[in-house]
Amino acid sequence: MEKILVPTDFSEEAENALKVAAQLAKKYDAEIFLMNMLEFPADTYKSAVNPNEIEQLPESLFFMKLARKRFDKLLNQDFLKGVKITQTVEFRKAFDGIIDGVNKYNIDLIVMGSAGASGISEIFIGSNTEKVVRHSKIPVLVIKEAVENFKVNNFVFATDLEDKGKQAFWKALKLANEIDAKLHVVYVNTLSRFNTTNEIEKKIESFTADAPSQNFTTHIYNAHSIEEGILKYAKKVDADLMGIATSGRKGLAHLLNGSISQELVNHAKKPVITFRM
């Protein structure tokens, strides 16, 4: 983990994400790319980035100065001391700026904040986190509440044991090894898609057989719904982090091959990390 992207709107939620990113950066000697997007109307973008025309757009100049002032205040926070930070202001729509920033700076991890109370549609400037999670090819860590010490002892990764989810599982396993966390791979068994213990154990054996490491445990948890099962199992093992896979097609409402809803992220107070299948 060498480069971490943190989008910010200078809100408390974005600062919570930055605090976690700072802890990771210190631990892994990583660089943080702190990005703020100024979303002007489409026909003002060119003028906003053209120094010869910027005086004709006082609102653009105002927001640029405001962003600079907020950056200066934020970068003086004690928790950022000793952290290498590259700050950038993009005159882009937030989602476009984040995705392009990942490619431009060769980012390894995105860390984003969430207000949480109003659901996934309110995470970081409207629905942008939902879009980032859906389209990002790299892991996205969503922070719901302030985390003073981001130390992951127990990491729960939920899976449906289908072959197309193996790559996401391997990414979760790699992360668990990097952060020295115990990985709990859990399959939630529900009435709507009931399987016998013997059937699930066979699936687990096939799903994990060619894993790059065997440093994990597997579990079967019975529940009324997948969301309920993940949350209850995570609480049972006192998980510090929950991981889920995204299909890249229909967003958080179709995680785990369409069976898990956005309610997981809405209801989870602990950090959630997503991996692209």
SELOMI-159174 format. One line per field, with one value per residue (C-alpha): x, y, z; residue number from 0; residue in one letter. Coordinates in steps of 0.25 Angstrom, whole numbers. Each point is the difference from the previous one (the first is absolute). Layout:
BEGIN
px (X;...) .
py (Y;...) .
pz (Z;...) .
seq (NUM;...) .
type (A;...) .
! end
This chain:
BEGIN
px (0;7;-10;-13;-11;-9;-11;-4;-11;6;-12;2;-3;11;9;-3;4;13;4;-1;8;11;1;2;10;8;0;3;8;-10;-3;-14;-6;-11;-9;-11;-10;-6;-12;-4;-10;6;2;9;10;9;0;2;13;5;8;-3;-15;-2;-2;-13;-5;0;-8;11;11;-8;-1;15;4;-9;5;14;-3;-7;12;10;-9;-1;14;4;-7;9;-5;7;13;11;-9;3;-12;-2;-12;-8;-12;-8;-10;-8;-12;4;-2;8;11;2;0;10;8;2;6;8;7;0;-8;-1;-11;-12;-4;-14;-8;-15;-11;-7;-13;-7;5;10;-6;6;14;10;-7;-13;1;15;5;-10;5;14;-2;-7;11;13;9;8;-5;-9;0;-13;1;-13;5;12;11;11;8;-2;6;-7;1;-12;-4;-13;-1;-14;-1;-10;11;-2;12;-1;2;13;9;-7;2;15;1;-6;9;12;-5;-2;15;5;-7;2;-15;-7;-9;-14;-6;-15;-11;-14;-10;-15;-13;-1;12;2;11;4;12;6;-3;6;13;2;-1;9;11;-1;0;12;8;9;1;14;0;-7;1;-16;-11;-14;-13;-15;-10;-15;-9;-13;8;14;1;-4;9;12;-3;-3;12;9;-5;2;15;1;5;7;-2;-10;3;-9;1;-6;-4;3;-14;-11;7;-2;-14;5;12;3;-6;-12;-5;5;-6;5;-6;14;7;-11;-1;15;7;14;8;-4;10;-5;8;-3;-3) .
py (0;12;10;4;9;7;9;11;11;4;-6;-7;-13;2;4;-13;-7;8;-4;-14;2;7;-12;-9;9;1;-15;-3;12;3;14;6;7;9;5;10;2;13;-3;12;0;-7;12;7;-11;5;14;-5;-6;11;11;10;-1;-3;15;-2;-10;6;-12;-10;9;0;-15;-2;10;-7;-14;5;6;-13;-8;8;-1;-15;-3;7;-11;-8;-14;4;3;-8;-5;3;6;5;9;3;8;-6;8;-13;-7;-7;-14;2;7;-11;-11;8;3;-15;-2;13;-3;-15;-1;-13;4;10;4;7;6;-3;8;-13;5;2;-12;-3;11;10;-5;11;10;-7;-14;1;-11;-9;3;-1;-14;-5;4;0;-11;2;-1;10;2;7;6;2;6;6;-11;5;-13;-8;-13;-12;-12;-7;2;-7;-2;-5;-8;-8;-10;2;-1;14;5;-7;12;9;-11;0;15;-1;-11;8;13;-9;-5;14;6;-13;-2;-13;-2;-7;-4;-2;-6;5;-11;5;-7;7;-7;-11;-10;-12;1;-11;7;13;-7;-5;14;5;-11;4;15;0;-11;8;12;7;-2;-9;11;1;-8;-3;1;-3;9;-2;13;5;9;1;15;-5;-12;8;11;-10;-9;12;4;-14;0;15;3;13;0;-7;-3;-3;-1;9;-5;13;0;5;5;-2;-5;-12;-4;-15;-3;8;-6;11;13;14;-2;-7;13;8;-8;-3;9;-6;3;-8;-3;-4;-8;-1;-14) .
pz (0;-5;-4;6;-6;10;-7;9;1;14;7;14;-8;-10;12;7;-13;-1;14;-3;-13;8;10;-12;-7;13;1;-14;-4;-10;-7;1;-12;6;-10;0;-12;-4;-8;-8;-12;-12;-8;11;1;-11;5;15;-4;-9;8;-11;1;15;4;-9;10;14;6;-6;7;13;1;-4;11;10;-4;2;14;4;-5;8;13;-2;-3;13;8;9;-5;-14;6;-7;-11;-15;-6;-14;-1;-12;-4;-12;-9;-2;4;12;-5;-13;8;10;-11;-9;12;3;-14;0;13;0;13;8;10;0;14;1;11;2;7;2;6;-14;-7;-11;-9;10;0;-4;-9;-3;-7;-4;10;-6;-14;5;7;-13;-10;8;-3;13;14;6;15;5;14;7;14;6;2;10;-2;-13;4;-6;8;-6;-15;-5;-14;-5;-13;-8;-3;-15;-9;-5;14;2;-5;11;10;-3;1;14;3;-4;7;13;-1;-2;12;9;2;2;-12;2;-13;2;-8;5;-2;-2;-2;-14;-4;9;-1;9;8;-8;-13;6;5;-14;-6;10;-3;-15;2;9;-6;-9;10;0;15;10;11;2;7;-7;7;-3;6;0;-1;-6;-9;-5;5;14;0;-4;11;11;-4;0;14;5;-3;3;-14;-3;-15;-9;-15;-11;-15;-11;-14;-7;-6;9;12;15;-1;-8;8;1;-13;2;13;10;1;4;14;4;-2;5;13;2;10;-2;-12;-13;-12;-13;-11;-15;-5) .
seq (0;1;2;3;4;5;6;7;8;9;10;11;12;13;14;15;16;17;18;19;20;21;22;23;24;25;26;27;28;29;30;31;32;33;34;35;36;37;38;39;40;41;42;43;44;45;46;47;48;49;50;51;52;53;54;55;56;57;58;59;60;61;62;63;64;65;66;67;68;69;70;71;72;73;74;75;76;77;78;79;80;81;82;83;84;85;86;87;88;89;90;91;92;93;94;95;96;97;98;99;100;101;102;103;104;105;106;107;108;109;110;111;112;113;114;115;116;117;118;119;120;121;122;123;124;125;126;127;128;129;130;131;132;133;134;135;136;137;138;139;140;141;142;143;144;145;146;147;148;149;150;151;152;153;154;155;156;157;158;159;160;161;162;163;164;165;166;167;168;169;170;171;172;173;174;175;176;177;178;179;180;181;182;183;184;185;186;187;188;189;190;191;192;193;194;195;196;197;198;199;200;201;202;203;204;205;206;207;208;209;210;211;212;213;214;215;216;217;218;219;220;221;222;223;224;225;226;227;228;229;230;231;232;233;234;235;236;237;238;239;240;241;242;243;244;245;246;247;248;249;250;251;252;253;254;255;256;257;258;259;260;261;262;263;264;265;266;267;268;269;270;271;272;273;274;275;276) .
type (M;E;K;I;L;V;P;T;D;F;S;E;E;A;E;N;A;L;K;V;A;A;Q;L;A;K;K;Y;D;A;E;I;F;L;M;N;M;L;E;F;P;A;D;T;Y;K;S;A;V;N;P;N;E;I;E;Q;L;P;E;S;L;F;F;M;K;L;A;R;K;R;F;D;K;L;L;N;Q;D;F;L;K;G;V;K;I;T;Q;T;V;E;F;R;K;A;F;D;G;I;I;D;G;V;N;K;Y;N;I;D;L;I;V;M;G;S;A;G;A;S;G;I;S;E;I;F;I;G;S;N;T;E;K;V;V;R;H;S;K;I;P;V;L;V;I;K;E;A;V;E;N;F;K;V;N;N;F;V;F;A;T;D;L;E;D;K;G;K;Q;A;F;W;K;A;L;K;L;A;N;E;I;D;A;K;L;H;V;V;Y;V;N;T;L;S;R;F;N;T;T;N;E;I;E;K;K;I;E;S;F;T;A;D;A;P;S;Q;N;F;T;T;H;I;Y;N;A;H;S;I;E;E;G;I;L;K;Y;A;K;K;V;D;A;D;L;M;G;I;A;T;S;G;R;K;G;L;A;H;L;L;N;G;S;I;S;Q;E;L;V;N;H;A;K;K;P;V;I;T;F;R;M) .
! end
